[in-house]
Amino acid sequence: MSLARRVLLGSNPDGSSRRYRLLVPPLAFLVVFAGYALRVFSHSGGVVFLALDAAVAGVLAAAVLAYRRAGIALAWAAVYGALLGANADHYLLGLSGRSLGERVGALVELDGLVFVGVEALALGTMAWVTGAVARLAVGEVRDRRGDTSAE
């Protein structure tokens, strides 16, 4: 497998199933949407360009995926799902003065989806690098402990 493919799609040396990883982005969406709907998460007020609670949830999910050798594309999708969950709460539940069609239309407007995508690319990349570096550091520590116990 080429390096570009491993970075983008991930590697799986132990042979466990990758199917469950694909559940992370929709689960991130649902958890964040429910968190905002149930007031577990809250917006800080004013004009919100980045929903902090959603970003933290997405970044944590992406870092864990990277630690478990998932690719950067899945990290991007996890952060995108979380941020889209916050947007869904805002547009579907927060704009009560509009019809359902107008609220759904506002949620799926191209400019808003692209803006969330740019945020997801930036945050997902940082989270993926952090998770991958953490995996390498933990592996190095385990190797050193193994070397010292063998002596």
CNS distance restraints for C-alpha pairs under 8 A (distance, minus, plus):
assign (resid   1 and name CA) (resid   5 and name CA) 6.56 0.50 0.50
assign (resid   1 and name CA) (resid   6 and name CA) 6.61 0.50 0.50
assign (resid   2 and name CA) (resid   6 and name CA) 6.27 0.50 0.50
assign (resid   3 and name CA) (resid   7 and name CA) 6.14 0.50 0.50
assign (resid   4 and name CA) (resid   8 and name CA) 6.07 0.50 0.50
assign (resid   5 and name CA) (resid   9 and name CA) 5.66 0.50 0.50
assign (resid   5 and name CA) (resid  10 and name CA) 7.12 0.50 0.50
assign (resid   6 and name CA) (resid  10 and name CA) 4.47 0.50 0.50
assign (resid   6 and name CA) (resid  11 and name CA) 5.43 0.50 0.50
assign (resid   6 and name CA) (resid  71 and name CA) 6.59 0.50 0.50
assign (resid   7 and name CA) (resid  11 and name CA) 7.87 0.50 0.50
assign (resid   7 and name CA) (resid  71 and name CA) 5.23 0.50 0.50
assign (resid   7 and name CA) (resid  72 and name CA) 6.09 0.50 0.50
assign (resid   8 and name CA) (resid  71 and name CA) 4.70 0.50 0.50
assign (resid   8 and name CA) (resid  72 and name CA) 5.02 0.50 0.50
assign (resid   8 and name CA) (resid  73 and name CA) 5.41 0.50 0.50
assign (resid   9 and name CA) (resid  70 and name CA) 6.49 0.50 0.50
assign (resid   9 and name CA) (resid  71 and name CA) 4.05 0.50 0.50
assign (resid   9 and name CA) (resid  72 and name CA) 6.59 0.50 0.50
assign (resid   9 and name CA) (resid  73 and name CA) 6.23 0.50 0.50
assign (resid   9 and name CA) (resid  74 and name CA) 7.24 0.50 0.50
assign (resid  10 and name CA) (resid  69 and name CA) 5.55 0.50 0.50
assign (resid  10 and name CA) (resid  70 and name CA) 4.25 0.50 0.50
assign (resid  10 and name CA) (resid  71 and name CA) 3.60 0.50 0.50
assign (resid  10 and name CA) (resid  72 and name CA) 7.20 0.50 0.50
assign (resid  11 and name CA) (resid  69 and name CA) 5.66 0.50 0.50
assign (resid  11 and name CA) (resid  70 and name CA) 6.42 0.50 0.50
assign (resid  11 and name CA) (resid  71 and name CA) 7.25 0.50 0.50
assign (resid  12 and name CA) (resid  16 and name CA) 6.93 0.50 0.50
assign (resid  12 and name CA) (resid  18 and name CA) 7.83 0.50 0.50
assign (resid  12 and name CA) (resid  69 and name CA) 6.52 0.50 0.50
assign (resid  12 and name CA) (resid  70 and name CA) 7.78 0.50 0.50
assign (resid  18 and name CA) (resid  22 and name CA) 7.18 0.50 0.50
assign (resid  19 and name CA) (resid  23 and name CA) 7.41 0.50 0.50
assign (resid  20 and name CA) (resid  24 and name CA) 7.50 0.50 0.50
assign (resid  21 and name CA) (resid  65 and name CA) 7.64 0.50 0.50
assign (resid  21 and name CA) (resid  70 and name CA) 7.72 0.50 0.50
assign (resid  21 and name CA) (resid  74 and name CA) 7.96 0.50 0.50
assign (resid  22 and name CA) (resid  74 and name CA) 7.51 0.50 0.50
assign (resid  23 and name CA) (resid  27 and name CA) 6.04 0.50 0.50
assign (resid  24 and name CA) (resid  28 and name CA) 5.90 0.50 0.50
assign (resid  24 and name CA) (resid  61 and name CA) 7.50 0.50 0.50
assign (resid  24 and name CA) (resid  78 and name CA) 6.08 0.50 0.50
assign (resid  25 and name CA) (resid  29 and name CA) 6.28 0.50 0.50
assign (resid  25 and name CA) (resid  74 and name CA) 7.68 0.50 0.50
assign (resid  25 and name CA) (resid  77 and name CA) 5.64 0.50 0.50
assign (resid  25 and name CA) (resid  78 and name CA) 4.07 0.50 0.50
assign (resid  25 and name CA) (resid  79 and name CA) 7.30 0.50 0.50
assign (resid  25 and name CA) (resid  80 and name CA) 7.40 0.50 0.50
assign (resid  25 and name CA) (resid  81 and name CA) 4.98 0.50 0.50
assign (resid  25 and name CA) (resid  82 and name CA) 7.20 0.50 0.50
assign (resid  26 and name CA) (resid  30 and name CA) 6.23 0.50 0.50
assign (resid  26 and name CA) (resid  78 and name CA) 7.68 0.50 0.50
assign (resid  26 and name CA) (resid  81 and name CA) 6.09 0.50 0.50
assign (resid  27 and name CA) (resid  31 and name CA) 5.95 0.50 0.50
assign (resid  27 and name CA) (resid  81 and name CA) 7.87 0.50 0.50
assign (resid  28 and name CA) (resid  32 and name CA) 6.05 0.50 0.50
assign (resid  28 and name CA) (resid  57 and name CA) 7.36 0.50 0.50
assign (resid  28 and name CA) (resid  58 and name CA) 6.70 0.50 0.50
assign (resid  28 and name CA) (resid  61 and name CA) 7.72 0.50 0.50
assign (resid  28 and name CA) (resid  78 and name CA) 6.32 0.50 0.50
assign (resid  28 and name CA) (resid  79 and name CA) 7.71 0.50 0.50
assign (resid  28 and name CA) (resid  81 and name CA) 5.60 0.50 0.50
assign (resid  28 and name CA) (resid  82 and name CA) 4.85 0.50 0.50
assign (resid  28 and name CA) (resid  85 and name CA) 7.52 0.50 0.50
assign (resid  29 and name CA) (resid  33 and name CA) 5.97 0.50 0.50
assign (resid  29 and name CA) (resid  81 and name CA) 4.50 0.50 0.50
assign (resid  29 and name CA) (resid  82 and name CA) 4.57 0.50 0.50
assign (resid  29 and name CA) (resid  83 and name CA) 7.32 0.50 0.50
assign (resid  29 and name CA) (resid  84 and name CA) 6.37 0.50 0.50
assign (resid  29 and name CA) (resid  85 and name CA) 4.42 0.50 0.50
assign (resid  29 and name CA) (resid  86 and name CA) 7.87 0.50 0.50
assign (resid  30 and name CA) (resid  34 and name CA) 5.95 0.50 0.50
assign (resid  30 and name CA) (resid  82 and name CA) 7.87 0.50 0.50
assign (resid  30 and name CA) (resid  85 and name CA) 6.45 0.50 0.50
assign (resid  31 and name CA) (resid  35 and name CA) 5.92 0.50 0.50
assign (resid  31 and name CA) (resid  82 and name CA) 7.78 0.50 0.50
assign (resid  31 and name CA) (resid  85 and name CA) 7.74 0.50 0.50
assign (resid  32 and name CA) (resid  36 and name CA) 6.20 0.50 0.50
assign (resid  32 and name CA) (resid  41 and name CA) 7.85 0.50 0.50
assign (resid  32 and name CA) (resid  53 and name CA) 7.97 0.50 0.50
assign (resid  32 and name CA) (resid  54 and name CA) 5.96 0.50 0.50
assign (resid  32 and name CA) (resid  57 and name CA) 7.49 0.50 0.50
assign (resid  32 and name CA) (resid  82 and name CA) 5.76 0.50 0.50
assign (resid  32 and name CA) (resid  83 and name CA) 7.84 0.50 0.50
assign (resid  32 and name CA) (resid  85 and name CA) 5.29 0.50 0.50
assign (resid  32 and name CA) (resid  86 and name CA) 6.17 0.50 0.50
assign (resid  33 and name CA) (resid  37 and name CA) 6.06 0.50 0.50
assign (resid  33 and name CA) (resid  82 and name CA) 7.87 0.50 0.50
assign (resid  33 and name CA) (resid  85 and name CA) 4.43 0.50 0.50
assign (resid  33 and name CA) (resid  86 and name CA) 5.67 0.50 0.50
assign (resid  33 and name CA) (resid  88 and name CA) 6.68 0.50 0.50
assign (resid  33 and name CA) (resid  89 and name CA) 5.66 0.50 0.50
assign (resid  34 and name CA) (resid  38 and name CA) 5.86 0.50 0.50
assign (resid  35 and name CA) (resid  39 and name CA) 6.01 0.50 0.50
assign (resid  35 and name CA) (resid  40 and name CA) 4.87 0.50 0.50
assign (resid  35 and name CA) (resid  41 and name CA) 5.26 0.50 0.50
assign (resid  36 and name CA) (resid  40 and name CA) 5.94 0.50 0.50
assign (resid  36 and name CA) (resid  41 and name CA) 4.77 0.50 0.50
assign (resid  36 and name CA) (resid  42 and name CA) 6.09 0.50 0.50
assign (resid  36 and name CA) (resid  86 and name CA) 6.83 0.50 0.50
assign (resid  36 and name CA) (resid  89 and name CA) 6.43 0.50 0.50
assign (resid  37 and name CA) (resid  89 and name CA) 6.33 0.50 0.50
assign (resid  37 and name CA) (resid  93 and name CA) 7.51 0.50 0.50
assign (resid  41 and name CA) (resid  53 and name CA) 6.17 0.50 0.50
assign (resid  42 and name CA) (resid  53 and name CA) 7.36 0.50 0.50
assign (resid  43 and name CA) (resid  48 and name CA) 7.34 0.50 0.50
assign (resid  43 and name CA) (resid  51 and name CA) 6.51 0.50 0.50
assign (resid  43 and name CA) (resid  52 and name CA) 7.56 0.50 0.50
assign (resid  43 and name CA) (resid  53 and name CA) 7.98 0.50 0.50
assign (resid  44 and name CA) (resid  48 and name CA) 7.47 0.50 0.50
assign (resid  50 and name CA) (resid  55 and name CA) 7.15 0.50 0.50
assign (resid  50 and name CA) (resid 119 and name CA) 7.97 0.50 0.50
assign (resid  51 and name CA) (resid  55 and name CA) 6.07 0.50 0.50
assign (resid  51 and name CA) (resid  83 and name CA) 6.99 0.50 0.50
assign (resid  51 and name CA) (resid  86 and name CA) 6.63 0.50 0.50
assign (resid  52 and name CA) (resid  56 and name CA) 6.13 0.50 0.50
assign (resid  53 and name CA) (resid  57 and name CA) 6.22 0.50 0.50
assign (resid  54 and name CA) (resid  58 and name CA) 6.09 0.50 0.50
assign (resid  54 and name CA) (resid  82 and name CA) 5.31 0.50 0.50
assign (resid  54 and name CA) (resid  83 and name CA) 5.39 0.50 0.50
assign (resid  54 and name CA) (resid  85 and name CA) 7.49 0.50 0.50
assign (resid  54 and name CA) (resid  86 and name CA) 6.16 0.50 0.50
assign (resid  55 and name CA) (resid  59 and name CA) 5.96 0.50 0.50
assign (resid  55 and name CA) (resid  79 and name CA) 6.80 0.50 0.50
assign (resid  55 and name CA) (resid  82 and name CA) 6.78 0.50 0.50
assign (resid  55 and name CA) (resid  83 and name CA) 6.23 0.50 0.50
assign (resid  55 and name CA) (resid 123 and name CA) 7.71 0.50 0.50
assign (resid  56 and name CA) (resid  60 and name CA) 6.07 0.50 0.50
assign (resid  57 and name CA) (resid  61 and name CA) 6.24 0.50 0.50
assign (resid  57 and name CA) (resid  79 and name CA) 7.72 0.50 0.50
assign (resid  57 and name CA) (resid  82 and name CA) 6.67 0.50 0.50
assign (resid  58 and name CA) (resid  62 and name CA) 6.10 0.50 0.50
assign (resid  58 and name CA) (resid  78 and name CA) 5.72 0.50 0.50
assign (resid  58 and name CA) (resid  79 and name CA) 4.03 0.50 0.50
assign (resid  58 and name CA) (resid  80 and name CA) 7.37 0.50 0.50
assign (resid  58 and name CA) (resid  81 and name CA) 7.42 0.50 0.50
assign (resid  58 and name CA) (resid  82 and name CA) 5.15 0.50 0.50
assign (resid  58 and name CA) (resid  83 and name CA) 7.22 0.50 0.50
assign (resid  58 and name CA) (resid 124 and name CA) 7.76 0.50 0.50
assign (resid  59 and name CA) (resid  63 and name CA) 6.06 0.50 0.50
assign (resid  59 and name CA) (resid  78 and name CA) 7.91 0.50 0.50
assign (resid  59 and name CA) (resid  79 and name CA) 6.02 0.50 0.50
assign (resid  59 and name CA) (resid 123 and name CA) 6.50 0.50 0.50
assign (resid  59 and name CA) (resid 124 and name CA) 6.27 0.50 0.50
assign (resid  59 and name CA) (resid 127 and name CA) 5.40 0.50 0.50
assign (resid  60 and name CA) (resid  64 and name CA) 6.21 0.50 0.50
assign (resid  60 and name CA) (resid 127 and name CA) 7.21 0.50 0.50
assign (resid  61 and name CA) (resid  65 and name CA) 6.19 0.50 0.50
assign (resid  61 and name CA) (resid  75 and name CA) 7.47 0.50 0.50
assign (resid  61 and name CA) (resid  78 and name CA) 6.52 0.50 0.50
assign (resid  61 and name CA) (resid  79 and name CA) 7.46 0.50 0.50
assign (resid  62 and name CA) (resid  66 and name CA) 6.19 0.50 0.50
assign (resid  62 and name CA) (resid  74 and name CA) 7.45 0.50 0.50
assign (resid  62 and name CA) (resid  75 and name CA) 4.32 0.50 0.50
assign (resid  62 and name CA) (resid  76 and name CA) 7.24 0.50 0.50
assign (resid  62 and name CA) (resid  78 and name CA) 5.98 0.50 0.50
assign (resid  62 and name CA) (resid  79 and name CA) 6.61 0.50 0.50
assign (resid  62 and name CA) (resid 124 and name CA) 6.21 0.50 0.50
assign (resid  62 and name CA) (resid 127 and name CA) 5.71 0.50 0.50
assign (resid  62 and name CA) (resid 128 and name CA) 5.86 0.50 0.50
assign (resid  62 and name CA) (resid 131 and name CA) 7.63 0.50 0.50
assign (resid  63 and name CA) (resid  67 and name CA) 6.13 0.50 0.50
assign (resid  63 and name CA) (resid  75 and name CA) 7.38 0.50 0.50
assign (resid  63 and name CA) (resid 127 and name CA) 4.79 0.50 0.50
assign (resid  63 and name CA) (resid 128 and name CA) 5.14 0.50 0.50
assign (resid  63 and name CA) (resid 129 and name CA) 7.68 0.50 0.50
assign (resid  63 and name CA) (resid 130 and name CA) 6.30 0.50 0.50
assign (resid  63 and name CA) (resid 131 and name CA) 4.27 0.50 0.50
assign (resid  63 and name CA) (resid 132 and name CA) 7.55 0.50 0.50
assign (resid  64 and name CA) (resid  68 and name CA) 6.25 0.50 0.50
assign (resid  64 and name CA) (resid 131 and name CA) 6.16 0.50 0.50
assign (resid  65 and name CA) (resid  69 and name CA) 6.41 0.50 0.50
assign (resid  65 and name CA) (resid  70 and name CA) 5.17 0.50 0.50
assign (resid  65 and name CA) (resid  71 and name CA) 7.72 0.50 0.50
assign (resid  65 and name CA) (resid  74 and name CA) 7.66 0.50 0.50
assign (resid  65 and name CA) (resid  75 and name CA) 6.59 0.50 0.50
assign (resid  65 and name CA) (resid 128 and name CA) 7.57 0.50 0.50
assign (resid  65 and name CA) (resid 131 and name CA) 7.39 0.50 0.50
assign (resid  66 and name CA) (resid  70 and name CA) 5.01 0.50 0.50
assign (resid  66 and name CA) (resid  71 and name CA) 6.55 0.50 0.50
assign (resid  66 and name CA) (resid  72 and name CA) 7.23 0.50 0.50
assign (resid  66 and name CA) (resid  75 and name CA) 7.09 0.50 0.50
assign (resid  66 and name CA) (resid 127 and name CA) 7.83 0.50 0.50
assign (resid  66 and name CA) (resid 128 and name CA) 5.12 0.50 0.50
assign (resid  66 and name CA) (resid 129 and name CA) 7.47 0.50 0.50
assign (resid  66 and name CA) (resid 130 and name CA) 7.94 0.50 0.50
assign (resid  66 and name CA) (resid 131 and name CA) 4.83 0.50 0.50
assign (resid  66 and name CA) (resid 132 and name CA) 5.25 0.50 0.50
assign (resid  66 and name CA) (resid 135 and name CA) 7.93 0.50 0.50
assign (resid  67 and name CA) (resid 128 and name CA) 7.93 0.50 0.50
assign (resid  67 and name CA) (resid 131 and name CA) 4.61 0.50 0.50
assign (resid  67 and name CA) (resid 132 and name CA) 5.27 0.50 0.50
assign (resid  67 and name CA) (resid 133 and name CA) 7.99 0.50 0.50
assign (resid  67 and name CA) (resid 134 and name CA) 6.68 0.50 0.50
assign (resid  67 and name CA) (resid 135 and name CA) 5.07 0.50 0.50
assign (resid  68 and name CA) (resid 135 and name CA) 7.73 0.50 0.50
assign (resid  69 and name CA) (resid 132 and name CA) 7.38 0.50 0.50
assign (resid  70 and name CA) (resid  74 and name CA) 6.68 0.50 0.50
assign (resid  70 and name CA) (resid  75 and name CA) 7.55 0.50 0.50
assign (resid  71 and name CA) (resid  75 and name CA) 6.70 0.50 0.50
assign (resid  72 and name CA) (resid  76 and name CA) 6.20 0.50 0.50
assign (resid  72 and name CA) (resid 124 and name CA) 7.38 0.50 0.50
assign (resid  72 and name CA) (resid 125 and name CA) 6.80 0.50 0.50
assign (resid  72 and name CA) (resid 128 and name CA) 6.10 0.50 0.50
assign (resid  73 and name CA) (resid  77 and name CA) 6.26 0.50 0.50
assign (resid  74 and name CA) (resid  78 and name CA) 6.09 0.50 0.50
assign (resid  75 and name CA) (resid  79 and name CA) 6.39 0.50 0.50
assign (resid  75 and name CA) (resid 124 and name CA) 5.31 0.50 0.50
assign (resid  75 and name CA) (resid 125 and name CA) 7.34 0.50 0.50
assign (resid  75 and name CA) (resid 127 and name CA) 7.56 0.50 0.50
assign (resid  75 and name CA) (resid 128 and name CA) 6.21 0.50 0.50
assign (resid  76 and name CA) (resid  80 and name CA) 6.06 0.50 0.50
assign (resid  76 and name CA) (resid 120 and name CA) 5.55 0.50 0.50
assign (resid  76 and name CA) (resid 121 and name CA) 5.59 0.50 0.50
assign (resid  76 and name CA) (resid 123 and name CA) 7.75 0.50 0.50
assign (resid  76 and name CA) (resid 124 and name CA) 4.63 0.50 0.50
assign (resid  76 and name CA) (resid 125 and name CA) 6.96 0.50 0.50
assign (resid  77 and name CA) (resid  81 and name CA) 5.99 0.50 0.50
assign (resid  77 and name CA) (resid 120 and name CA) 7.44 0.50 0.50
assign (resid  77 and name CA) (resid 124 and name CA) 7.97 0.50 0.50
assign (resid  78 and name CA) (resid  82 and name CA) 6.35 0.50 0.50
assign (resid  78 and name CA) (resid 124 and name CA) 7.74 0.50 0.50
assign (resid  79 and name CA) (resid  83 and name CA) 6.18 0.50 0.50
assign (resid  79 and name CA) (resid 120 and name CA) 5.23 0.50 0.50
assign (resid  79 and name CA) (resid 123 and name CA) 7.13 0.50 0.50
assign (resid  79 and name CA) (resid 124 and name CA) 5.85 0.50 0.50
assign (resid  80 and name CA) (resid  84 and name CA) 5.91 0.50 0.50
assign (resid  80 and name CA) (resid 116 and name CA) 6.63 0.50 0.50
assign (resid  80 and name CA) (resid 117 and name CA) 6.24 0.50 0.50
assign (resid  80 and name CA) (resid 119 and name CA) 7.85 0.50 0.50
assign (resid  80 and name CA) (resid 120 and name CA) 4.99 0.50 0.50
assign (resid  81 and name CA) (resid  85 and name CA) 6.12 0.50 0.50
assign (resid  82 and name CA) (resid  86 and name CA) 6.68 0.50 0.50
assign (resid  83 and name CA) (resid  87 and name CA) 6.43 0.50 0.50
assign (resid  83 and name CA) (resid 116 and name CA) 6.64 0.50 0.50
assign (resid  83 and name CA) (resid 120 and name CA) 7.56 0.50 0.50
assign (resid  84 and name CA) (resid  88 and name CA) 5.99 0.50 0.50
assign (resid  84 and name CA) (resid 116 and name CA) 7.09 0.50 0.50
assign (resid  85 and name CA) (resid  89 and name CA) 6.33 0.50 0.50
assign (resid  86 and name CA) (resid  90 and name CA) 6.36 0.50 0.50
assign (resid  87 and name CA) (resid  91 and name CA) 6.04 0.50 0.50
assign (resid  87 and name CA) (resid 107 and name CA) 6.86 0.50 0.50
assign (resid  88 and name CA) (resid  92 and name CA) 5.52 0.50 0.50
assign (resid  88 and name CA) (resid  93 and name CA) 7.53 0.50 0.50
assign (resid  88 and name CA) (resid 107 and name CA) 6.37 0.50 0.50
assign (resid  89 and name CA) (resid  93 and name CA) 5.21 0.50 0.50
assign (resid  89 and name CA) (resid  94 and name CA) 6.43 0.50 0.50
assign (resid  90 and name CA) (resid  94 and name CA) 4.59 0.50 0.50
assign (resid  90 and name CA) (resid  95 and name CA) 6.82 0.50 0.50
assign (resid  91 and name CA) (resid  95 and name CA) 5.60 0.50 0.50
assign (resid  91 and name CA) (resid 103 and name CA) 5.49 0.50 0.50
assign (resid  91 and name CA) (resid 104 and name CA) 7.15 0.50 0.50
assign (resid  91 and name CA) (resid 106 and name CA) 6.64 0.50 0.50
assign (resid  91 and name CA) (resid 107 and name CA) 5.75 0.50 0.50
assign (resid  92 and name CA) (resid  96 and name CA) 7.79 0.50 0.50
assign (resid  92 and name CA) (resid 100 and name CA) 7.41 0.50 0.50
assign (resid  92 and name CA) (resid 103 and name CA) 5.51 0.50 0.50
assign (resid  92 and name CA) (resid 104 and name CA) 6.62 0.50 0.50
assign (resid  92 and name CA) (resid 107 and name CA) 7.53 0.50 0.50
assign (resid  95 and name CA) (resid 103 and name CA) 6.82 0.50 0.50
assign (resid  98 and name CA) (resid 102 and name CA) 6.09 0.50 0.50
assign (resid  98 and name CA) (resid 103 and name CA) 6.42 0.50 0.50
assign (resid  99 and name CA) (resid 103 and name CA) 6.35 0.50 0.50
assign (resid 100 and name CA) (resid 104 and name CA) 6.13 0.50 0.50
assign (resid 101 and name CA) (resid 105 and name CA) 5.98 0.50 0.50
assign (resid 102 and name CA) (resid 106 and name CA) 6.09 0.50 0.50
assign (resid 103 and name CA) (resid 107 and name CA) 6.28 0.50 0.50
assign (resid 104 and name CA) (resid 108 and name CA) 6.35 0.50 0.50
assign (resid 105 and name CA) (resid 109 and name CA) 6.15 0.50 0.50
assign (resid 107 and name CA) (resid 112 and name CA) 7.37 0.50 0.50
assign (resid 107 and name CA) (resid 113 and name CA) 7.89 0.50 0.50
assign (resid 108 and name CA) (resid 112 and name CA) 7.21 0.50 0.50
assign (resid 108 and name CA) (resid 113 and name CA) 6.52 0.50 0.50
assign (resid 109 and name CA) (resid 113 and name CA) 6.39 0.50 0.50
assign (resid 110 and name CA) (resid 114 and name CA) 6.05 0.50 0.50
assign (resid 111 and name CA) (resid 115 and name CA) 6.11 0.50 0.50
assign (resid 112 and name CA) (resid 116 and name CA) 6.26 0.50 0.50
assign (resid 113 and name CA) (resid 117 and name CA) 6.10 0.50 0.50
assign (resid 114 and name CA) (resid 118 and name CA) 6.23 0.50 0.50
assign (resid 115 and name CA) (resid 119 and name CA) 6.42 0.50 0.50
assign (resid 116 and name CA) (resid 120 and name CA) 6.05 0.50 0.50
assign (resid 117 and name CA) (resid 121 and name CA) 6.11 0.50 0.50
assign (resid 118 and name CA) (resid 122 and name CA) 6.36 0.50 0.50
assign (resid 119 and name CA) (resid 123 and name CA) 6.04 0.50 0.50
assign (resid 120 and name CA) (resid 124 and name CA) 5.39 0.50 0.50
assign (resid 121 and name CA) (resid 125 and name CA) 5.90 0.50 0.50
assign (resid 122 and name CA) (resid 126 and name CA) 6.43 0.50 0.50
assign (resid 123 and name CA) (resid 127 and name CA) 6.11 0.50 0.50
assign (resid 124 and name CA) (resid 128 and name CA) 5.90 0.50 0.50
assign (resid 125 and name CA) (resid 129 and name CA) 6.15 0.50 0.50
assign (resid 126 and name CA) (resid 130 and name CA) 6.19 0.50 0.50
assign (resid 127 and name CA) (resid 131 and name CA) 6.12 0.50 0.50
assign (resid 128 and name CA) (resid 132 and name CA) 6.04 0.50 0.50
assign (resid 129 and name CA) (resid 133 and name CA) 6.02 0.50 0.50
assign (resid 130 and name CA) (resid 134 and name CA) 6.09 0.50 0.50
assign (resid 131 and name CA) (resid 135 and name CA) 6.19 0.50 0.50
assign (resid 132 and name CA) (resid 136 and name CA) 6.31 0.50 0.50
assign (resid 133 and name CA) (resid 137 and name CA) 6.07 0.50 0.50
assign (resid 134 and name CA) (resid 138 and name CA) 6.06 0.50 0.50
assign (resid 135 and name CA) (resid 139 and name CA) 6.13 0.50 0.50
assign (resid 136 and name CA) (resid 140 and name CA) 6.13 0.50 0.50
assign (resid 137 and name CA) (resid 141 and name CA) 6.22 0.50 0.50
assign (resid 138 and name CA) (resid 142 and name CA) 6.15 0.50 0.50
assign (resid 139 and name CA) (resid 143 and name CA) 6.12 0.50 0.50
assign (resid 140 and name CA) (resid 144 and name CA) 6.21 0.50 0.50
assign (resid 141 and name CA) (resid 145 and name CA) 6.17 0.50 0.50
assign (resid 142 and name CA) (resid 146 and name CA) 6.14 0.50 0.50
assign (resid 143 and name CA) (resid 147 and name CA) 6.21 0.50 0.50
assign (resid 144 and name CA) (resid 148 and name CA) 6.26 0.50 0.50
assign (resid 145 and name CA) (resid 149 and name CA) 6.18 0.50 0.50
assign (resid 146 and name CA) (resid 150 and name CA) 6.25 0.50 0.50
assign (resid 147 and name CA) (resid 151 and name CA) 6.73 0.50 0.50
